[in-house]
Every structure is written in C-alpha cells, then in structure tokens.
C-alpha cells in the first residue's frame, strides 16, 4: 500500500446485488484510493432485519468481491461489530442513503476506540423505487 493512501470503508448486507449497490460502492471508491467493504454475516442480517437474506453470506461476499472497484471485501465478525473497522482504520466511512444499522452514534463509538474517520452519507440513490433489495427479494416458498 502506498503512503498517504485514503482508505474508504462501506458496510452492508448487499443481498441481491443491484445497480443501486454498485452506484453506492462506485461513489464511495471515488472518494479515495482503496475501497474496503464489510459484508454482513447472515446472523447479523437476521438480528438486524428480522429475516435471513435471500443469498447466503458466501454468495453475497463473492458478488461484492467480483466488482472491479472493490479492493478488499470481507465478512463481518460475530460479536464486536467495530473490530474490523479498527483493523482497517479507514479515513472515510461511506453510508448508504437509507442505511441505519450501526450508524447511530458511530462517530462517538469510533472516537472511543481512537478512530476519527470522516463519515459521509451518500444521498443520491439510484432509482430506489426499482433498485432496493427489499423490493427485489422473491417471496419465501
């Protein structure tokens, strides 16, 4: 890694990866040099959203890793949701326009761990009436 590399971090479920997710990640990448993406564990998705994702964590991780503008993608960790953030030590954390999980008080939590990344909410969704995982998710059989 080069000196003065700006590290950008995104996190999310990325179930049924769609153009809206891709736009979010491309916009995040445009803010720095290396894009890190944490893909939520199936258990975390169930705990936060009350349902299991359509695609399991391995499939979701593989889809994110395959994107050419994602430099590093990994699964979240059980337990401490901020441990990976500490390891990555991002300069900027990008949040999606509708992202709420683990975002309230994020600056304070990270500051208590000695981190002070800039937190940016990307506010321009790509056709949210069409590209939203909850709208694209097939009904359970």
C-alpha positions, 0 to 999 in steps of 0.5 A: 500500500502506498503512503498517504493512501485514503482508505474508504470503508462501506458496510452492508448486507448487499443481498441481491446485488443491484445497480443501486449497490454498485452506484453506492460502492462506485461513489464511495471508491471515488472518494479515495484510493482503496475501497474496503467493504464489510459484508454482513454475516447472515446472523447479523442480517437476521438480528438486524432485519428480522429475516435471513437474506435471500443469498447466503453470506458466501454468495453475497461476499463473492458478488461484492468481491467480483466488482472491479472497484472493490479492493478488499471485501470481507465478512463481518465478525460475530460479536464486536461489530467495530473490530474490523473497522479498527483493523482497517482504520479507514479515513472515510466511512461511506453510508448508504442513503437509507442505511441505519444499522450501526450508524447511530452514534458511530462517530462517538463509538469510533472516537472511543476506540481512537478512530476519527474517520470522516463519515459521509452519507451518500444521498443520491440513490439510484432509482430506489423505487426499482433498485432496493433489495427489499423490493427485489427479494422473491417471496419465501416458498 
